[in-house]
Amino acid sequence: MEIIRENDIDKVFFSFRIKLSHKKFALVKDFLDANFEYEINRMKSKVIVIVDIEKMIVIEKIKTLLNDYKLKLKEVDIFIGITSSYDMGGLTVPVSVLNIIRNIECDLHFSYVSC
């Protein structure tokens, strides 16, 4: 999402993140491939799956992923990243993202970068 400011544009990203062991990632990969556009960040002991959720309006696939593969809530969160040239401001979280937060009851993380 982009927020138009006086002299610049803020960029905002809404992501659903899943932190998995490499073994568990191998178990869920086919489901992810069939249901989400995602990217991964590989670490030594974990794989972090990042799903752009700004345009997602149906949370049933996320619920299925959590329930069918018995993912724990500590393995998932919502991440909101803001990049701005301003040192203060605000944003409105889209209803679709709020619905995911309400229905999954996971942690919410923010990152604000001013450049």
Buried (B, 14 or more C-beta within 10 A) or exposed (E): BEBEEEEEEBEBBBBBBBBBEEEBBEEBBEBBEEBBEBEBEEEEEBBBBBBBBBEBEEBEBBEEBBEEBEBEEEBBBBBBBBBBEEEEEEBEBBEBBEBBBEEBEBEEEEEBEEE
